[in-house]
Amino acid sequence: QVQFVESGGGTVEPGGSLRLSCVVSSSIFSIGVMGWYRQAPGDQREWVASISTGHLTDYADSVKGRFVITRDNSKNTVYLRVNNLKPEDSGIYYCNGVQRSTTTPVFDSWGQGTQVTVSS
């Protein structure tokens, strides 16, 4: 069973930045498209960004221009640089594989996530 270990979250002021990391227990090259999702209290988990094995990226409209997703296949690690953070970006951030040409996660299992809190 694939395992995900997210880290890098924290509490920042509006306009701040963080770098989130996700270490995957299996080859992310084999998984294919990787992505980040987030969940705010009381809300459903939502897709944030995806990156293909060829480093093609896609973003939710709400984060486009502020977030940057990257991957290092040699380290089985996916990153999310979150810039110019807004209070509405607060939530728990998770990574997972992404079904090709969709925003649907590949795996039913999730890591513990990493908490991002944006507050003044």
WOQUIQUI-V848061 format. One record per backbone hydrogen bond with DSSP energy under -0.5 kcal/mol. NH is the residue of the N-H (numbers start at 0). CO is the residue of the C=O. E is the energy in kcal/mol with one decimal. If there is no record, write none. Layout:
nh->NH co->CO e->E
nh->NH co->CO e->E
This chain:
nh->4 co->22 e->-2.1
nh->5 co->3 e->-0.5
nh->6 co->20 e->-2.3
nh->9 co->114 e->-0.8
nh->11 co->9 e->-0.5
nh->11 co->116 e->-2.7
nh->14 co->84 e->-3.0
nh->15 co->12 e->-2.3
nh->17 co->81 e->-2.0
nh->19 co->17 e->-0.5
nh->19 co->79 e->-2.9
nh->20 co->6 e->-2.6
nh->21 co->77 e->-1.9
nh->22 co->4 e->-2.4
nh->23 co->75 e->-2.9
nh->24 co->2 e->-2.2
nh->30 co->26 e->-1.7
nh->31 co->27 e->-2.2
nh->32 co->30 e->-0.6
nh->33 co->50 e->-2.6
nh->34 co->95 e->-2.6
nh->35 co->48 e->-2.3
nh->36 co->93 e->-3.2
nh->37 co->45 e->-2.5
nh->38 co->91 e->-2.0
nh->42 co->39 e->-2.4
nh->45 co->37 e->-3.2
nh->47 co->35 e->-2.9
nh->48 co->35 e->-1.5
nh->49 co->57 e->-2.4
nh->50 co->33 e->-2.6
nh->51 co->55 e->-2.5
nh->54 co->51 e->-1.9
nh->57 co->49 e->-1.9
nh->59 co->47 e->-2.7
nh->62 co->59 e->-1.7
nh->63 co->59 e->-1.3
nh->65 co->62 e->-2.4
nh->66 co->62 e->-1.9
nh->67 co->80 e->-2.5
nh->69 co->78 e->-1.7
nh->71 co->76 e->-2.8
nh->74 co->71 e->-1.2
nh->75 co->71 e->-0.6
nh->75 co->72 e->-0.7
nh->76 co->71 e->-1.8
nh->77 co->21 e->-2.3
nh->78 co->69 e->-2.7
nh->79 co->19 e->-2.2
nh->80 co->67 e->-3.1
nh->81 co->17 e->-2.8
nh->81 co->79 e->-0.7
nh->82 co->65 e->-1.7
nh->82 co->80 e->-0.6
nh->83 co->14 e->-0.7
nh->84 co->15 e->-2.3
nh->88 co->85 e->-2.3
nh->89 co->86 e->-1.7
nh->90 co->115 e->-2.6
nh->91 co->38 e->-2.5
nh->92 co->90 e->-0.5
nh->92 co->113 e->-2.8
nh->93 co->36 e->-2.8
nh->95 co->34 e->-1.8
nh->97 co->32 e->-2.5
nh->98 co->103 e->-3.2
nh->101 co->98 e->-1.8
nh->105 co->96 e->-2.0
nh->113 co->92 e->-1.8
nh->115 co->90 e->-3.0
nh->116 co->9 e->-2.7
nh->118 co->11 e->-2.5
nh->118 co->116 e->-0.6
